[in-house]
Amino acid sequence: MKRTSLCAALAAVAAAFPTAAHAGPDDYVHTPAVEYGEREVELRLGTATKSGEARQSAAALALGYGPTPWWFTEVYAKFERAGGEGTRFDAFEWENKFQLTEPGQYFVDLGLLVEIERPRDRAEGYELRLGPLLQKDVGPVQANFNVLIERHYRAAEPQVTELGYQWQLKYRWRPELEFGAQGFGEVGQWNDWAPAHAQEHTLGPALFGKLHVAGRKVVRYDAALLFGASSAAADRTLRARIEYEF
């Protein structure tokens, strides 16, 4: 299928489910760029605490590959831990990222994220998450903003389509150490936002870097300490991601 045809089909799907994302403690900010032929192993970790509630922790291990110059695909095994309970398998996830424009071709770089998740709990059905990925570079500063929708299908209980967002600012100081900030949020049903006190918003400082280990092999990392900016959000979230690219 040609990229234009695929983009049109995915755009139609996105329009059918107007806009959401539940940010787990290990979630990260997606960027639109795709590296053709790149293979990677990725590990994500995160833990969130909220006064009066049990600590929530999550982790994910993924294998990814860029089969075309505009498509990158990854398969995740996801795990979770709540309070003093043991770590348990949570879900399988298939993540696909499509680069829709060339870097610098337009005012903003554009991509599209499509994720399908099969939770361990079959009563949750299947989860679909998708939305546009936006990036703007101004000198050494990179800015990202993503609007994502999320909905469960074939679940035991009726579901609604929810709206969420991600943002990121990064200053490219040097390849091995860059710094900036990240934020995540959930506002509730896409066409009927939850009251402000029920929405979840977090933000905080972040670090990024890329280390060359041998030839084209690269280790990338990013981490953030996020603080709750609304009463419904976790008080503190510590998240990190490390990728080995080859």
C-alpha positions, 0 to 999 in steps of 0.5 A: 500500500502506498503511503498516501493511501495508508495515511488516508485510511488511518486519517479516516479511522482517526476521524471516526474516533475523535480524540485520548490517552491514559498515561501509565507511569512508564508512558513516554512522549512519542516523536514522528521521526522513523529510522529506516532499517533500524532495529531496537530493544526498548525497556520502559520503567515508571512508578507513581505515588499519590497520597493515601493510595498504593504506589503504582508501578509499570514496566514494558519490554519491546522489540522494534523494527523500521521496515520502511522509511515511513513506518516503525513497528514495535511489539511490547510485553507490559507488566504492572505492580500495585502496592505490595502486590507482586509484579504481574503481566499486564498486556501485549501491545502492538505499536505502529508509528507512521512518518507522514512528512519529511523533517523540515518539509512543512511548518511542523513535522507530522506523524501518526501513532496507532497502538492496539493492546490486548490486556491480560484481563479479557473483560477489558477487551481490546484497546485502541490508541491513536492520534497525530504526532507533532514536532517543531524544531527552532534552533537547538530547541525541539518541541513536541505535542501529541493529541491521542485518543483511547477506547476499549472494544469488546469489553464487558462494560460499556466504554467511551472514547477518551482524550489525552495529550503529551508534550515535550520541550528539549534543548539539544546541548550535546548528544550525550546530555540534553535537558528539558521538560515533559507533560502528560494529561487526561481530560476524560471523554473526548466530547464531554470533558471531566470537571477540572478536579477530575482531570489528570495533569502531570509535568516536570523536568526531563533528561535525554541522551544518545551514546554511540557504543560501536559502529551504528549501535546506539544507546538512547535514554530519557527520564523525567520526574513529573509532579501532579498539576491537578488534584486527580493526578499522582503527586509524583511520577518517576519514569525512564526509557532506554533503547539499544538501537542496532 
